[in-house]
Amino acid sequence: MVQATSATFTFTGAGAGESYQCNLDGTGWLPCSTPYVISGLPEAAHSLLVRIVDAAGNAGPNATRAWTVDRTAPAGSV
């Protein structure tokens, strides 16, 4: 769990003529670039899927990162 409501992801692997697509929390695949910066995340579980797409539109396998934003202070903390 993290308290931050923003995140930055850096990925590598795309070659000449290739690009990245990202899918944040199942909202659908969209073009993206690295670094991929997300802000304003609500408290909840989140997932980011990233894939490389070649010039012909063929998508490669997904890389996945999952995390939870929880800004609630632990019991007894000041």
PDB file of N, CA, C and O in Angstrom:
ATOM      1  N   MET A   1       0.837  -1.179   0.000  1.00  0.00           N
ATOM      2  CA  MET A   1       0.000   0.000   0.000  1.00  0.00           C
ATOM      3  C   MET A   1       0.883   1.244   0.000  1.00  0.00           C
ATOM      4  O   MET A   1       1.973   1.251   0.572  1.00  0.00           O
ATOM      5  N   VAL A   2       0.401   2.269  -0.638  1.00  0.00           N
ATOM      6  CA  VAL A   2       1.105   3.544  -0.683  1.00  0.00           C
ATOM      7  C   VAL A   2       0.135   4.660  -0.307  1.00  0.00           C
ATOM      8  O   VAL A   2      -1.080   4.509  -0.438  1.00  0.00           O
ATOM      9  N   GLN A   3       0.681   5.777   0.159  1.00  0.00           N
ATOM     10  CA  GLN A   3      -0.163   6.927   0.474  1.00  0.00           C
ATOM     11  C   GLN A   3      -0.215   7.932  -0.670  1.00  0.00           C
ATOM     12  O   GLN A   3      -1.103   8.783  -0.705  1.00  0.00           O
ATOM     13  N   ALA A   4       0.722   7.844  -1.602  1.00  0.00           N
ATOM     14  CA  ALA A   4       0.796   8.803  -2.702  1.00  0.00           C
ATOM     15  C   ALA A   4      -0.383   8.644  -3.658  1.00  0.00           C
ATOM     16  O   ALA A   4      -0.777   7.526  -3.993  1.00  0.00           O
ATOM     17  N   THR A   5      -0.936   9.765  -4.090  1.00  0.00           N
ATOM     18  CA  THR A   5      -2.027   9.748  -5.059  1.00  0.00           C
ATOM     19  C   THR A   5      -1.531  10.014  -6.472  1.00  0.00           C
ATOM     20  O   THR A   5      -2.318  10.258  -7.387  1.00  0.00           O
ATOM     21  N   SER A   6      -0.216   9.964  -6.636  1.00  0.00           N
ATOM     22  CA  SER A   6       0.373  10.087  -7.966  1.00  0.00           C
ATOM     23  C   SER A   6       1.442   9.011  -8.114  1.00  0.00           C
ATOM     24  O   SER A   6       1.956   8.485  -7.127  1.00  0.00           O
ATOM     25  N   ALA A   7       1.764   8.696  -9.361  1.00  0.00           N
ATOM     26  CA  ALA A   7       2.770   7.674  -9.633  1.00  0.00           C
ATOM     27  C   ALA A   7       3.424   7.964 -10.971  1.00  0.00           C
ATOM     28  O   ALA A   7       2.802   8.525 -11.873  1.00  0.00           O
ATOM     29  N   THR A   8       4.687   7.576 -11.089  1.00  0.00           N
ATOM     30  CA  THR A   8       5.413   7.701 -12.348  1.00  0.00           C
ATOM     31  C   THR A   8       5.996   6.339 -12.691  1.00  0.00           C
ATOM     32  O   THR A   8       6.675   5.726 -11.867  1.00  0.00           O
ATOM     33  N   PHE A   9       5.735   5.866 -13.902  1.00  0.00           N
ATOM     34  CA  PHE A   9       6.237   4.584 -14.377  1.00  0.00           C
ATOM     35  C   PHE A   9       7.128   4.814 -15.583  1.00  0.00           C
ATOM     36  O   PHE A   9       6.799   5.593 -16.478  1.00  0.00           O
ATOM     37  N   THR A  10       8.257   4.128 -15.596  1.00  0.00           N
ATOM     38  CA  THR A  10       9.179   4.192 -16.723  1.00  0.00           C
ATOM     39  C   THR A  10       9.306   2.788 -17.296  1.00  0.00           C
ATOM     40  O   THR A  10       9.499   1.830 -16.546  1.00  0.00           O
ATOM     41  N   PHE A  11       9.201   2.653 -18.610  1.00  0.00           N
ATOM     42  CA  PHE A  11       9.329   1.357 -19.233  1.00  0.00           C
ATOM     43  C   PHE A  11      10.226   1.444 -20.459  1.00  0.00           C
ATOM     44  O   PHE A  11      10.396   2.512 -21.049  1.00  0.00           O
ATOM     45  N   THR A  12      10.796   0.306 -20.831  1.00  0.00           N
ATOM     46  CA  THR A  12      11.706   0.228 -21.967  1.00  0.00           C
ATOM     47  C   THR A  12      11.354  -0.978 -22.823  1.00  0.00           C
ATOM     48  O   THR A  12      10.599  -1.851 -22.396  1.00  0.00           O
ATOM     49  N   GLY A  13      11.889  -1.021 -24.002  1.00  0.00           N
ATOM     50  CA  GLY A  13      11.706  -2.196 -24.856  1.00  0.00           C
ATOM     51  C   GLY A  13      11.222  -1.882 -26.256  1.00  0.00           C
ATOM     52  O   GLY A  13      11.449  -2.671 -27.173  1.00  0.00           O
ATOM     53  N   ALA A  14      10.561  -0.753 -26.446  1.00  0.00           N
ATOM     54  CA  ALA A  14      10.061  -0.418 -27.778  1.00  0.00           C
ATOM     55  C   ALA A  14      11.228  -0.079 -28.701  1.00  0.00           C
ATOM     56  O   ALA A  14      12.123   0.684 -28.339  1.00  0.00           O
ATOM     57  N   GLY A  15      11.203  -0.652 -29.881  1.00  0.00           N
ATOM     58  CA  GLY A  15      12.231  -0.375 -30.875  1.00  0.00           C
ATOM     59  C   GLY A  15      11.722   0.595 -31.921  1.00  0.00           C
ATOM     60  O   GLY A  15      10.657   1.194 -31.771  1.00  0.00           O
ATOM     61  N   ALA A  16      12.493   0.740 -32.977  1.00  0.00           N
ATOM     62  CA  ALA A  16      12.116   1.641 -34.070  1.00  0.00           C
ATOM     63  C   ALA A  16      10.767   1.232 -34.646  1.00  0.00           C
ATOM     64  O   ALA A  16      10.548   0.058 -34.945  1.00  0.00           O
ATOM     65  N   GLY A  17       9.874   2.184 -34.800  1.00  0.00           N
ATOM     66  CA  GLY A  17       8.557   1.933 -35.372  1.00  0.00           C
ATOM     67  C   GLY A  17       7.562   1.334 -34.390  1.00  0.00           C
ATOM     68  O   GLY A  17       6.430   1.032 -34.768  1.00  0.00           O
ATOM     69  N   GLU A  18       7.963   1.157 -33.141  1.00  0.00           N
ATOM     70  CA  GLU A  18       7.064   0.604 -32.143  1.00  0.00           C
ATOM     71  C   GLU A  18       6.623   1.699 -31.170  1.00  0.00           C
ATOM     72  O   GLU A  18       7.298   2.718 -31.022  1.00  0.00           O
ATOM     73  N   SER A  19       5.502   1.480 -30.518  1.00  0.00           N
ATOM     74  CA  SER A  19       4.992   2.448 -29.547  1.00  0.00           C
ATOM     75  C   SER A  19       4.417   1.693 -28.350  1.00  0.00           C
ATOM     76  O   SER A  19       4.337   0.464 -28.355  1.00  0.00           O
ATOM     77  N   TYR A  20       4.018   2.446 -27.331  1.00  0.00           N
ATOM     78  CA  TYR A  20       3.432   1.859 -26.130  1.00  0.00           C
ATOM     79  C   TYR A  20       1.939   2.151 -26.069  1.00  0.00           C
ATOM     80  O   TYR A  20       1.464   3.170 -26.571  1.00  0.00           O
ATOM     81  N   GLN A  21       1.211   1.228 -25.438  1.00  0.00           N
ATOM     82  CA  GLN A  21      -0.189   1.445 -25.073  1.00  0.00           C
ATOM     83  C   GLN A  21      -0.317   1.122 -23.590  1.00  0.00           C
ATOM     84  O   GLN A  21       0.306   0.182 -23.097  1.00  0.00           O
ATOM     85  N   CYS A  22      -1.127   1.904 -22.882  1.00  0.00           N
ATOM     86  CA  CYS A  22      -1.358   1.704 -21.457  1.00  0.00           C
ATOM     87  C   CYS A  22      -2.844   1.528 -21.193  1.00  0.00           C
ATOM     88  O   CYS A  22      -3.689   2.072 -21.903  1.00  0.00           O
ATOM     89  N   ASN A  23      -3.144   0.752 -20.149  1.00  0.00           N
ATOM     90  CA  ASN A  23      -4.516   0.520 -19.719  1.00  0.00           C
ATOM     91  C   ASN A  23      -4.523   0.662 -18.199  1.00  0.00           C
ATOM     92  O   ASN A  23      -4.077  -0.232 -17.479  1.00  0.00           O
ATOM     93  N   LEU A  24      -5.033   1.794 -17.723  1.00  0.00           N
ATOM     94  CA  LEU A  24      -5.086   2.075 -16.288  1.00  0.00           C
ATOM     95  C   LEU A  24      -6.436   1.665 -15.733  1.00  0.00           C
ATOM     96  O   LEU A  24      -7.472   2.170 -16.168  1.00  0.00           O
ATOM     97  N   ASP A  25      -6.428   0.761 -14.784  1.00  0.00           N
ATOM     98  CA  ASP A  25      -7.641   0.330 -14.080  1.00  0.00           C
ATOM     99  C   ASP A  25      -8.739  -0.171 -15.017  1.00  0.00           C
ATOM    100  O   ASP A  25      -9.924   0.027 -14.749  1.00  0.00           O
ATOM    101  N   GLY A  26      -8.351  -0.810 -16.100  1.00  0.00           N
ATOM    102  CA  GLY A  26      -9.334  -1.421 -16.998  1.00  0.00           C
ATOM    103  C   GLY A  26     -10.138  -0.456 -17.836  1.00  0.00           C
ATOM    104  O   GLY A  26     -11.214  -0.803 -18.324  1.00  0.00           O
ATOM    105  N   THR A  27      -9.629   0.761 -18.011  1.00  0.00           N
ATOM    106  CA  THR A  27     -10.380   1.772 -18.768  1.00  0.00           C
ATOM    107  C   THR A  27     -10.191   1.663 -20.273  1.00  0.00           C
ATOM    108  O   THR A  27     -10.812   2.416 -21.023  1.00  0.00           O
ATOM    109  N   GLY A  28      -9.353   0.750 -20.727  1.00  0.00           N
ATOM    110  CA  GLY A  28      -9.128   0.570 -22.162  1.00  0.00           C
ATOM    111  C   GLY A  28      -7.720   0.974 -22.561  1.00  0.00           C
ATOM    112  O   GLY A  28      -7.054   1.732 -21.857  1.00  0.00           O
ATOM    113  N   TRP A  29      -7.283   0.465 -23.688  1.00  0.00           N
ATOM    114  CA  TRP A  29      -5.928   0.722 -24.182  1.00  0.00           C
ATOM    115  C   TRP A  29      -5.856   2.079 -24.865  1.00  0.00           C
ATOM    116  O   TRP A  29      -6.667   2.400 -25.734  1.00  0.00           O
ATOM    117  N   LEU A  30      -4.866   2.872 -24.455  1.00  0.00           N
ATOM    118  CA  LEU A  30      -4.624   4.185 -25.051  1.00  0.00           C
ATOM    119  C   LEU A  30      -3.136   4.338 -25.323  1.00  0.00           C
ATOM    120  O   LEU A  30      -2.317   3.762 -24.606  1.00  0.00           O
ATOM    121  N   PRO A  31      -2.771   5.103 -26.347  1.00  0.00           N
ATOM    122  CA  PRO A  31      -1.342   5.376 -26.570  1.00  0.00           C
ATOM    123  C   PRO A  31      -0.750   6.067 -25.343  1.00  0.00           C
ATOM    124  O   PRO A  31      -1.411   6.893 -24.713  1.00  0.00           O
ATOM    125  N   CYS A  32       0.483   5.732 -25.007  1.00  0.00           N
ATOM    126  CA  CYS A  32       1.158   6.377 -23.884  1.00  0.00           C
ATOM    127  C   CYS A  32       2.649   6.412 -24.167  1.00  0.00           C
ATOM    128  O   CYS A  32       3.129   5.789 -25.114  1.00  0.00           O
ATOM    129  N   SER A  33       3.372   7.144 -23.340  1.00  0.00           N
ATOM    130  CA  SER A  33       4.818   7.238 -23.496  1.00  0.00           C
ATOM    131  C   SER A  33       5.473   7.135 -22.130  1.00  0.00           C
ATOM    132  O   SER A  33       4.819   7.241 -21.093  1.00  0.00           O
ATOM    133  N   THR A  34       6.767   6.928 -22.157  1.00  0.00           N
ATOM    134  CA  THR A  34       7.525   6.821 -20.921  1.00  0.00           C
ATOM    135  C   THR A  34       8.330   8.089 -20.709  1.00  0.00           C
ATOM    136  O   THR A  34       8.949   8.557 -21.666  1.00  0.00           O
ATOM    137  N   PRO A  35       8.365   8.670 -19.536  1.00  0.00           N
ATOM    138  CA  PRO A  35       7.691   8.204 -18.324  1.00  0.00           C
ATOM    139  C   PRO A  35       6.184   8.452 -18.407  1.00  0.00           C
ATOM    140  O   PRO A  35       5.729   9.424 -19.011  1.00  0.00           O
ATOM    141  N   TYR A  36       5.433   7.558 -17.790  1.00  0.00           N
ATOM    142  CA  TYR A  36       3.975   7.643 -17.738  1.00  0.00           C
ATOM    143  C   TYR A  36       3.613   8.164 -16.356  1.00  0.00           C
ATOM    144  O   TYR A  36       3.857   7.491 -15.354  1.00  0.00           O
ATOM    145  N   VAL A  37       3.033   9.353 -16.295  1.00  0.00           N
ATOM    146  CA  VAL A  37       2.738  10.018 -15.021  1.00  0.00           C
ATOM    147  C   VAL A  37       1.234  10.010 -14.789  1.00  0.00           C
ATOM    148  O   VAL A  37       0.452  10.386 -15.662  1.00  0.00           O
ATOM    149  N   ILE A  38       0.844   9.570 -13.584  1.00  0.00           N
ATOM    150  CA  ILE A  38      -0.563   9.521 -13.193  1.00  0.00           C
ATOM    151  C   ILE A  38      -0.711  10.390 -11.944  1.00  0.00           C
ATOM    152  O   ILE A  38       0.138  10.330 -11.055  1.00  0.00           O
ATOM    153  N   SER A  39      -1.761  11.187 -11.861  1.00  0.00           N
ATOM    154  CA  SER A  39      -1.995  11.982 -10.658  1.00  0.00           C
ATOM    155  C   SER A  39      -3.480  11.951 -10.314  1.00  0.00           C
ATOM    156  O   SER A  39      -4.317  11.603 -11.148  1.00  0.00           O
ATOM    157  N   GLY A  40      -3.791  12.318  -9.080  1.00  0.00           N
ATOM    158  CA  GLY A  40      -5.174  12.377  -8.642  1.00  0.00           C
ATOM    159  C   GLY A  40      -5.816  11.018  -8.432  1.00  0.00           C
ATOM    160  O   GLY A  40      -7.030  10.878  -8.580  1.00  0.00           O
ATOM    161  N   LEU A  41      -5.020  10.017  -8.090  1.00  0.00           N
ATOM    162  CA  LEU A  41      -5.569   8.682  -7.870  1.00  0.00           C
ATOM    163  C   LEU A  41      -6.384   8.633  -6.579  1.00  0.00           C
ATOM    164  O   LEU A  41      -5.925   9.127  -5.549  1.00  0.00           O
ATOM    165  N   PRO A  42      -7.561   8.058  -6.613  1.00  0.00           N
ATOM    166  CA  PRO A  42      -8.346   7.919  -5.384  1.00  0.00           C
ATOM    167  C   PRO A  42      -7.839   6.748  -4.544  1.00  0.00           C
ATOM    168  O   PRO A  42      -7.091   5.901  -5.034  1.00  0.00           O
ATOM    169  N   GLU A  43      -8.247   6.708  -3.291  1.00  0.00           N
ATOM    170  CA  GLU A  43      -7.935   5.564  -2.437  1.00  0.00           C
ATOM    171  C   GLU A  43      -8.655   4.349  -3.009  1.00  0.00           C
ATOM    172  O   GLU A  43      -9.884   4.315  -3.070  1.00  0.00           O
ATOM    173  N   ALA A  44      -7.884   3.362  -3.422  1.00  0.00           N
ATOM    174  CA  ALA A  44      -8.449   2.145  -4.020  1.00  0.00           C
ATOM    175  C   ALA A  44      -7.304   1.298  -4.547  1.00  0.00           C
ATOM    176  O   ALA A  44      -6.148   1.721  -4.533  1.00  0.00           O
ATOM    177  N   ALA A  45      -7.629   0.110  -5.007  1.00  0.00           N
ATOM    178  CA  ALA A  45      -6.666  -0.736  -5.711  1.00  0.00           C
ATOM    179  C   ALA A  45      -6.570  -0.245  -7.150  1.00  0.00           C
ATOM    180  O   ALA A  45      -7.575   0.129  -7.754  1.00  0.00           O
ATOM    181  N   HIS A  46      -5.363  -0.247  -7.691  1.00  0.00           N
ATOM    182  CA  HIS A  46      -5.126   0.212  -9.064  1.00  0.00           C
ATOM    183  C   HIS A  46      -4.257  -0.792  -9.805  1.00  0.00           C
ATOM    184  O   HIS A  46      -3.504  -1.550  -9.194  1.00  0.00           O
ATOM    185  N   SER A  47      -4.369  -0.788 -11.119  1.00  0.00           N
ATOM    186  CA  SER A  47      -3.491  -1.609 -11.936  1.00  0.00           C
ATOM    187  C   SER A  47      -3.162  -0.867 -13.224  1.00  0.00           C
ATOM    188  O   SER A  47      -3.991  -0.149 -13.784  1.00  0.00           O
ATOM    189  N   LEU A  48      -1.943  -1.060 -13.669  1.00  0.00           N
ATOM    190  CA  LEU A  48      -1.491  -0.481 -14.934  1.00  0.00           C
ATOM    191  C   LEU A  48      -0.951  -1.613 -15.795  1.00  0.00           C
ATOM    192  O   LEU A  48      -0.055  -2.348 -15.379  1.00  0.00           O
ATOM    193  N   LEU A  49      -1.500  -1.747 -16.991  1.00  0.00           N
ATOM    194  CA  LEU A  49      -0.992  -2.691 -17.971  1.00  0.00           C
ATOM    195  C   LEU A  49      -0.322  -1.887 -19.073  1.00  0.00           C
ATOM    196  O   LEU A  49      -0.843  -0.858 -19.503  1.00  0.00           O
ATOM    197  N   VAL A  50       0.832  -2.356 -19.530  1.00  0.00           N
ATOM    198  CA  VAL A  50       1.575  -1.695 -20.599  1.00  0.00           C
ATOM    199  C   VAL A  50       1.939  -2.748 -21.637  1.00  0.00           C
ATOM    200  O   VAL A  50       2.298  -3.874 -21.289  1.00  0.00           O
ATOM    201  N   ARG A  51       1.846  -2.380 -22.906  1.00  0.00           N
ATOM    202  CA  ARG A  51       2.267  -3.289 -23.976  1.00  0.00           C
ATOM    203  C   ARG A  51       2.910  -2.490 -25.095  1.00  0.00           C
ATOM    204  O   ARG A  51       2.677  -1.289 -25.236  1.00  0.00           O
ATOM    205  N   ILE A  52       3.713  -3.169 -25.878  1.00  0.00           N
ATOM    206  CA  ILE A  52       4.345  -2.575 -27.060  1.00  0.00           C
ATOM    207  C   ILE A  52       3.525  -2.968 -28.283  1.00  0.00           C
ATOM    208  O   ILE A  52       3.082  -4.108 -28.414  1.00  0.00           O
ATOM    209  N   VAL A  53       3.335  -2.004 -29.170  1.00  0.00           N
ATOM    210  CA  VAL A  53       2.600  -2.241 -30.409  1.00  0.00           C
ATOM    211  C   VAL A  53       3.536  -1.920 -31.573  1.00  0.00           C
ATOM    212  O   VAL A  53       4.165  -0.862 -31.603  1.00  0.00           O
ATOM    213  N   ASP A  54       3.620  -2.852 -32.537  1.00  0.00           N
ATOM    214  CA  ASP A  54       4.507  -2.613 -33.674  1.00  0.00           C
ATOM    215  C   ASP A  54       3.808  -1.757 -34.727  1.00  0.00           C
ATOM    216  O   ASP A  54       2.631  -1.426 -34.592  1.00  0.00           O
ATOM    217  N   ALA A  55       4.542  -1.409 -35.767  1.00  0.00           N
ATOM    218  CA  ALA A  55       4.026  -0.513 -36.805  1.00  0.00           C
ATOM    219  C   ALA A  55       2.803  -1.088 -37.515  1.00  0.00           C
ATOM    220  O   ALA A  55       1.998  -0.334 -38.063  1.00  0.00           O
ATOM    221  N   ALA A  56       2.652  -2.419 -37.515  1.00  0.00           N
ATOM    222  CA  ALA A  56       1.505  -3.057 -38.163  1.00  0.00           C
ATOM    223  C   ALA A  56       0.293  -3.147 -37.239  1.00  0.00           C
ATOM    224  O   ALA A  56      -0.771  -3.609 -37.651  1.00  0.00           O
ATOM    225  N   GLY A  57       0.453  -2.701 -35.974  1.00  0.00           N
ATOM    226  CA  GLY A  57      -0.652  -2.725 -35.029  1.00  0.00           C
ATOM    227  C   GLY A  57      -0.728  -3.986 -34.190  1.00  0.00           C
ATOM    228  O   GLY A  57      -1.700  -4.185 -33.461  1.00  0.00           O
ATOM    229  N   ASN A  58       0.287  -4.846 -34.280  1.00  0.00           N
ATOM    230  CA  ASN A  58       0.318  -6.068 -33.483  1.00  0.00           C
ATOM    231  C   ASN A  58       0.787  -5.749 -32.073  1.00  0.00           C
ATOM    232  O   ASN A  58       1.838  -5.137 -31.881  1.00  0.00           O
ATOM    233  N   ALA A  59       0.000  -6.170 -31.087  1.00  0.00           N
ATOM    234  CA  ALA A  59       0.331  -5.902 -29.686  1.00  0.00           C
ATOM    235  C   ALA A  59       1.106  -7.072 -29.095  1.00  0.00           C
ATOM    236  O   ALA A  59       0.805  -8.236 -29.358  1.00  0.00           O
ATOM    237  N   GLY A  60       2.110  -6.739 -28.290  1.00  0.00           N
ATOM    238  CA  GLY A  60       2.886  -7.742 -27.586  1.00  0.00           C
ATOM    239  C   GLY A  60       2.232  -8.090 -26.262  1.00  0.00           C
ATOM    240  O   GLY A  60       1.124  -7.637 -25.973  1.00  0.00           O
ATOM    241  N   PRO A  61       2.921  -8.903 -25.448  1.00  0.00           N
ATOM    242  CA  PRO A  61       2.370  -9.267 -24.135  1.00  0.00           C
ATOM    243  C   PRO A  61       2.307  -8.064 -23.198  1.00  0.00           C
ATOM    244  O   PRO A  61       2.997  -7.065 -23.397  1.00  0.00           O
ATOM    245  N   ASN A  62       1.473  -8.182 -22.183  1.00  0.00           N
ATOM    246  CA  ASN A  62       1.287  -7.109 -21.208  1.00  0.00           C
ATOM    247  C   ASN A  62       2.297  -7.216 -20.072  1.00  0.00           C
ATOM    248  O   ASN A  62       2.632  -8.310 -19.618  1.00  0.00           O
ATOM    249  N   ALA A  63       2.766  -6.075 -19.629  1.00  0.00           N
ATOM    250  CA  ALA A  63       3.469  -5.971 -18.348  1.00  0.00           C
ATOM    251  C   ALA A  63       2.464  -5.349 -17.389  1.00  0.00           C
ATOM    252  O   ALA A  63       1.732  -4.434 -17.766  1.00  0.00           O
ATOM    253  N   THR A  64       2.423  -5.833 -16.156  1.00  0.00           N
ATOM    254  CA  THR A  64       1.407  -5.391 -15.208  1.00  0.00           C
ATOM    255  C   THR A  64       2.030  -4.916 -13.913  1.00  0.00           C
ATOM    256  O   THR A  64       2.991  -5.506 -13.419  1.00  0.00           O
ATOM    257  N   ARG A  65       1.477  -3.845 -13.369  1.00  0.00           N
ATOM    258  CA  ARG A  65       1.864  -3.343 -12.042  1.00  0.00           C
ATOM    259  C   ARG A  65       0.578  -3.058 -11.285  1.00  0.00           C
ATOM    260  O   ARG A  65      -0.303  -2.366 -11.795  1.00  0.00           O
ATOM    261  N   ALA A  66       0.465  -3.582 -10.077  1.00  0.00           N
ATOM    262  CA  ALA A  66      -0.717  -3.356  -9.246  1.00  0.00           C
ATOM    263  C   ALA A  66      -0.285  -2.748  -7.919  1.00  0.00           C
ATOM    264  O   ALA A  66       0.772  -3.089  -7.388  1.00  0.00           O
ATOM    265  N   TRP A  67      -1.111  -1.841  -7.380  1.00  0.00           N
ATOM    266  CA  TRP A  67      -0.834  -1.208  -6.099  1.00  0.00           C
ATOM    267  C   TRP A  67      -2.133  -0.675  -5.522  1.00  0.00           C
ATOM    268  O   TRP A  67      -3.144  -0.583  -6.220  1.00  0.00           O
ATOM    269  N   THR A  68      -2.099  -0.323  -4.236  1.00  0.00           N
ATOM    270  CA  THR A  68      -3.266   0.216  -3.557  1.00  0.00           C
ATOM    271  C   THR A  68      -2.910   1.543  -2.920  1.00  0.00           C
ATOM    272  O   THR A  68      -1.894   1.651  -2.233  1.00  0.00           O
ATOM    273  N   VAL A  69      -3.736   2.553  -3.141  1.00  0.00           N
ATOM    274  CA  VAL A  69      -3.581   3.846  -2.474  1.00  0.00           C
ATOM    275  C   VAL A  69      -4.442   3.815  -1.212  1.00  0.00           C
ATOM    276  O   VAL A  69      -5.650   3.589  -1.274  1.00  0.00           O
ATOM    277  N   ASP A  70      -3.798   4.046  -0.069  1.00  0.00           N
ATOM    278  CA  ASP A  70      -4.490   4.066   1.218  1.00  0.00           C
ATOM    279  C   ASP A  70      -3.922   5.213   2.033  1.00  0.00           C
ATOM    280  O   ASP A  70      -2.803   5.117   2.539  1.00  0.00           O
ATOM    281  N   ARG A  71      -4.666   6.282   2.166  1.00  0.00           N
ATOM    282  CA  ARG A  71      -4.184   7.466   2.869  1.00  0.00           C
ATOM    283  C   ARG A  71      -4.640   7.517   4.321  1.00  0.00           C
ATOM    284  O   ARG A  71      -4.429   8.525   4.995  1.00  0.00           O
ATOM    285  N   THR A  72      -5.252   6.461   4.807  1.00  0.00           N
ATOM    286  CA  THR A  72      -5.710   6.403   6.188  1.00  0.00           C
ATOM    287  C   THR A  72      -4.526   6.153   7.123  1.00  0.00           C
ATOM    288  O   THR A  72      -3.772   5.199   6.933  1.00  0.00           O
ATOM    289  N   ALA A  73      -4.368   6.997   8.116  1.00  0.00           N
ATOM    290  CA  ALA A  73      -3.267   6.842   9.071  1.00  0.00           C
ATOM    291  C   ALA A  73      -3.524   5.610   9.931  1.00  0.00           C
ATOM    292  O   ALA A  73      -4.668   5.340  10.297  1.00  0.00           O
ATOM    293  N   PRO A  74      -2.471   4.861  10.258  1.00  0.00           N
ATOM    294  CA  PRO A  74      -2.645   3.705  11.138  1.00  0.00           C
ATOM    295  C   PRO A  74      -3.207   4.119  12.496  1.00  0.00           C
ATOM    296  O   PRO A  74      -2.957   5.233  12.955  1.00  0.00           O
ATOM    297  N   ALA A  75      -3.946   3.253  13.125  1.00  0.00           N
ATOM    298  CA  ALA A  75      -4.515   3.526  14.450  1.00  0.00           C
ATOM    299  C   ALA A  75      -3.404   3.859  15.436  1.00  0.00           C
ATOM    300  O   ALA A  75      -2.376   3.183  15.476  1.00  0.00           O
ATOM    301  N   GLY A  76      -3.613   4.893  16.225  1.00  0.00           N
ATOM    302  CA  GLY A  76      -2.642   5.283  17.233  1.00  0.00           C
ATOM    303  C   GLY A  76      -1.555   6.203  16.742  1.00  0.00           C
ATOM    304  O   GLY A  76      -0.700   6.614  17.526  1.00  0.00           O
ATOM    305  N   SER A  77      -1.563   6.546  15.438  1.00  0.00           N
ATOM    306  CA  SER A  77      -0.540   7.457  14.932  1.00  0.00           C
ATOM    307  C   SER A  77      -0.964   8.903  15.174  1.00  0.00           C
ATOM    308  O   SER A  77      -2.148   9.200  15.333  1.00  0.00           O
ATOM    309  N   VAL A  78       0.007   9.778  15.198  1.00  0.00           N
ATOM    310  CA  VAL A  78      -0.269  11.188  15.458  1.00  0.00           C
ATOM    311  C   VAL A  78      -0.173  11.960  14.177  1.00  0.00           C
ATOM    312  O   VAL A  78      -0.371  13.175  14.172  1.00  0.00           O
TER     313      VAL A  78
END
